[in-house]
Amino acid sequence: MSTTELRTRPGLQIGAVLALAVVVVVPLAVLLREHGPGSMWAGFLIGAAIAFLGFGVALWRTQRHSARTTPADRALLHTGDERDDALLTQALAVVGVVAIPLTGLATIALAVGADTEMVMAILLITEVTVLVVGFAIFNRRS
């Protein structure tokens, strides 16, 4: 079955994001403010705001400028066709293959006394970078 005729419902998507913010993000931020170390709650809120901003830009692009929409926009909103779904699946598969050795390296780094926050930050940044680069490579090849 072709999914090229899928239409998004921006009202439903915006409502789901707002519900996610109220149900998940706000309680976690309050929990981190009360029990988290330092100003971890502020970093969490900044990261959530960046994620919501990225979602908003992708939603705006798919609704207003559908001809210039990228496969990444469509994959983020789950409005793409089979090719977009295949690109996302392939990029996530690469992250899955790379995640296990990276986690092992992070465990070794922690065992020899590396700073926990830095190791976790580097691990997360590396995995996101692998996802973006993998998505870009598969997009160019197909």
C-alpha positions in Angstrom: 0.0 0.0 0.0 1.4 3.4 -1.0 1.5 6.1 1.7 2.1 9.0 -0.7 -1.4 10.3 -0.1 -1.0 10.7 3.7 -2.1 14.1 5.0 -1.1 15.4 8.3 -3.4 16.9 10.9 -1.5 19.8 12.3 -4.1 20.5 15.0 -3.8 16.9 16.3 0.0 17.0 16.2 0.2 20.3 18.0 -2.3 19.0 20.6 -0.2 15.8 21.1 3.0 17.8 21.6 1.3 20.1 24.1 -0.1 17.1 26.0 3.4 15.6 26.0 4.8 18.8 27.4 2.2 19.0 30.2 2.2 15.3 31.1 5.9 14.4 30.7 8.2 17.5 30.5 6.8 19.6 33.2 6.8 16.9 35.9 10.3 15.7 35.0 11.6 19.3 35.1 10.0 19.8 38.6 11.5 16.4 39.7 14.9 17.4 38.5 14.7 20.8 40.1 13.9 19.2 43.5 16.2 16.2 43.4 18.6 16.7 40.5 22.2 17.8 40.8 22.9 21.5 40.2 21.0 23.1 37.4 20.2 19.9 35.5 16.5 20.9 35.3 17.4 24.0 33.3 19.4 22.0 30.8 16.5 19.5 30.5 14.1 22.4 29.8 16.4 23.9 27.2 16.8 20.5 25.5 13.0 20.0 25.5 12.5 23.5 24.1 15.0 22.8 21.3 13.2 19.5 20.5 9.8 21.2 20.4 11.2 24.0 18.2 12.6 21.5 15.8 9.2 19.7 15.7 7.5 23.0 15.1 9.8 23.9 12.2 9.3 20.5 10.6 5.5 20.8 11.0 5.5 24.3 9.6 7.6 23.3 6.6 5.4 20.3 5.8 2.2 22.4 6.0 3.4 25.6 4.3 6.2 24.5 1.9 5.5 20.9 1.1 7.5 21.1 -2.1 10.6 22.0 -0.2 10.1 19.5 2.6 13.1 17.2 3.2 12.9 13.5 4.0 14.1 14.3 7.5 11.1 16.6 8.1 8.7 13.9 6.8 10.4 11.2 8.9 10.2 13.3 12.0 6.5 13.8 11.6 5.8 10.3 10.2 4.2 11.7 7.1 6.6 10.3 4.5 6.2 7.6 1.9 7.9 4.2 1.8 11.3 5.7 0.8 11.3 8.1 3.8 10.4 5.2 6.1 13.1 3.1 4.7 15.7 5.9 5.1 14.7 6.3 8.8 14.8 2.5 9.4 18.2 2.2 7.8 19.6 5.1 9.8 18.2 3.8 13.1 19.6 0.4 12.3 23.1 1.9 11.9 22.6 3.6 15.3 21.6 0.3 16.8 24.7 -1.4 15.5 27.0 1.3 16.7 25.3 1.8 20.1 26.5 -1.4 21.7 30.2 -0.9 21.1 29.9 2.8 22.0 28.2 1.9 25.3 31.0 -0.6 26.0 33.6 2.1 25.4 31.6 4.4 27.7 31.5 1.7 30.4 35.3 1.2 30.1 35.8 5.0 30.3 33.7 5.2 33.5 35.5 2.2 35.0 38.9 3.9 34.6 37.6 7.1 36.3 36.4 9.4 33.6 33.8 12.1 34.5 30.3 10.6 34.2 28.7 13.7 32.8 31.2 14.0 30.0 31.1 10.4 29.1 27.3 10.4 28.9 27.3 13.7 26.9 29.9 12.3 24.4 27.9 9.1 24.1 24.7 10.9 23.4 26.3 13.3 21.0 28.0 10.5 19.1 24.8 8.5 18.7 22.9 11.5 17.4 25.7 12.3 15.0 25.7 8.7 13.7 21.9 9.0 13.2 22.2 12.3 11.2 25.2 11.2 9.2 23.6 7.8 8.4 20.4 9.4 7.4 22.2 11.8 5.1 24.3 9.1 3.5 21.3 6.8 2.9 19.4 9.8 1.5 22.2 10.5 -1.0 22.5 6.9 -2.1 18.8 6.3 -2.8 
